[in-house]
Each structure stands twice: as structure tokens, then as C-alpha cells.
Amino acid sequence: MAHGGQNQRAKECLVKHTGGCHCGIVRFEVLSDPDLLVFECNCSICTKKQHHHFIVPKAHFTLLKGSDNLTTYTFNTHQAKHMFCKTCGVQSFSIPRSNLDGFGIAPHCLDSGTVRSVTVEKFNGVDWEESMENHQTIRNMSKPLE
């Protein structure tokens, strides 16, 4: 019962963040805590793109516009979906391999004014399978709060 109360309290603390790509064609909104836990992954693609992200459940993400201007890149297992704007090339969000039931949101693509703090956690994506097995909470980050 206390766990449910914690989830309800957590739901009440969510804020609506808005954001998008550089040219503004792609816009989205996302419900998340104002204190973001951002992952800095060292896998091959995240390293090349300098991609950092925080994870939310799919139900907390809404694409407001630009779906027809998104293109998707996949590689290796083809599970992760790296979506980016065809016009400016910015990846505002993705579907990470770690959380296929959620979205990875690029915090640097959020509009200003709703983020209170950012904590960065390094994630060893080079050794992805081992890192996922050892990480205690990442899989739950895309589960909706009850």
C-alpha cells in the first residue's frame, strides 16, 4: 500500500516539458520529474552523437507535430529506434534498446523553464548486456506509474 502511495505522490510531482528539434518542425511534450536522471552512454552511436537521454514511459510522451519529417536509423539488433528530423538532423528523442516500452528524451532539446536539476549517470553501453543485467532500475523507468 505504501508503494502505491509513493507512486501517486510521484505522479503528482510530474511536470509537462516541451521540446523539439532545432528547426522546430518536430515538437513534443513529455511528462517527467523536474529533476532529471540523464544517462550518458558510451556505446558506439551515443559516443558519436554525444547523445544523453532520460527515460519516460510511452504514455508520458506526445509527438505534437513533425511525424512526417522524422526518419529512423537502426543498426546491430535493430531494436533501438534513433529518430531524427530530416531537415535539421537533430535527434530529440529515441526508443532505446534498454526500454522498448518507453522513450529516451534528449534533455538539451527541452524548452527552458521546467527542468529543476539534472543528474548524469554514466552507462557502459559498450558492454550493453552486462550493464543491463547489473543495472537495478533502468528497465522500470519506462513503466507507467500506477
C-alpha positions in Angstrom: 0.0 0.0 0.0 2.8 2.4 0.8 4.4 1.7 -2.5 1.1 2.7 -4.3 1.2 5.9 -2.2 4.7 6.6 -3.4 3.6 6.1 -7.0 0.7 8.5 -6.6 3.0 11.1 -5.0 5.4 10.6 -7.8 2.7 11.1 -10.4 1.6 14.3 -8.8 5.2 15.7 -9.0 5.4 15.3 -12.8 5.7 18.4 -14.9 5.0 18.9 -18.6 8.2 19.6 -20.5 8.0 20.7 -24.1 10.8 20.5 -26.7 11.8 19.7 -30.2 14.4 19.8 -32.9 16.5 22.8 -33.9 14.3 23.9 -36.9 11.1 23.5 -34.9 9.4 21.1 -37.4 9.4 18.3 -34.8 7.8 19.2 -31.4 6.8 17.1 -28.5 5.7 17.2 -24.9 6.7 14.8 -22.1 5.6 14.3 -18.5 8.6 13.8 -16.2 10.0 14.7 -12.9 11.5 18.2 -12.9 14.7 16.6 -11.5 16.1 14.6 -14.4 18.3 11.4 -14.3 20.1 11.5 -17.5 22.2 8.7 -18.9 25.5 9.3 -20.6 26.1 6.1 -22.7 29.4 5.2 -24.2 28.0 2.8 -26.9 29.1 3.5 -30.5 26.2 5.7 -31.6 25.8 7.6 -28.3 29.5 8.4 -28.3 29.5 9.7 -31.9 26.3 11.8 -31.4 27.2 12.9 -27.8 23.7 11.6 -27.0 22.5 11.9 -23.5 18.9 10.9 -22.5 16.4 10.4 -19.8 13.7 7.7 -20.0 9.9 8.0 -19.8 7.0 5.6 -20.4 5.4 5.8 -23.8 2.2 7.1 -22.2 4.1 10.1 -21.0 5.3 11.2 -24.4 3.2 13.0 -27.1 4.5 13.9 -30.5 2.8 17.3 -31.2 4.0 17.7 -34.8 6.5 16.6 -37.3 5.9 12.9 -37.6 6.2 13.1 -41.4 9.6 14.8 -41.1 11.2 12.1 -38.9 13.4 9.4 -40.2 14.7 6.4 -38.3 18.1 4.8 -38.1 18.7 1.3 -36.6 21.7 -0.9 -36.5 23.1 -4.1 -34.9 20.0 -5.7 -33.2 17.7 -3.1 -34.9 15.7 -2.8 -31.6 16.6 0.8 -30.7 15.0 3.4 -33.0 17.1 6.5 -33.4 14.6 9.1 -34.9 15.8 12.4 -36.1 14.5 15.4 -38.1 15.0 15.2 -41.8 15.5 18.9 -42.1 18.0 19.8 -39.3 19.2 16.4 -38.3 18.6 16.8 -34.5 17.5 13.7 -32.5 15.2 15.0 -29.8 14.1 11.5 -28.7 14.5 7.8 -29.4 13.3 4.4 -28.4 16.2 3.0 -26.5 17.1 -0.7 -26.6 17.0 -0.7 -22.8 13.4 0.5 -22.7 11.5 -0.5 -25.9 8.3 0.4 -24.0 9.4 4.0 -23.5 11.2 6.9 -24.9 14.7 8.3 -24.4 14.4 12.1 -24.3 17.4 14.4 -25.1 17.3 16.9 -22.2 19.2 19.5 -24.4 16.1 19.5 -26.7 13.7 20.6 -23.9 12.5 24.2 -23.8 13.8 26.2 -20.8 11.8 26.7 -17.6 10.7 23.3 -16.5 13.9 21.4 -15.5 14.9 21.9 -11.9 18.1 19.8 -11.9 20.0 17.2 -14.0 21.9 14.3 -12.6 24.1 12.4 -15.1 24.8 8.7 -14.7 27.3 7.0 -16.9 26.1 3.9 -18.6 28.5 1.4 -20.1 26.8 0.7 -23.4 30.0 -0.9 -24.8 29.2 -3.9 -22.6 25.4 -3.4 -23.0 24.2 -6.9 -22.0 26.3 -7.0 -18.8 25.4 -3.4 -17.9 21.7 -4.1 -18.3 21.9 -7.2 -16.2 23.7 -5.2 -13.4 21.6 -2.1 -13.5 18.8 -2.2 -10.9 16.3 0.4 -12.1 16.7 1.3 -15.8 14.1 -1.2 -17.1 11.5 0.1 -14.7 11.9 3.7 -15.8 9.6 3.2 -18.8 6.8 1.6 -16.7 3.8 3.8 -16.1 3.2 4.9 -12.5 0.1 3.3 -11.0 
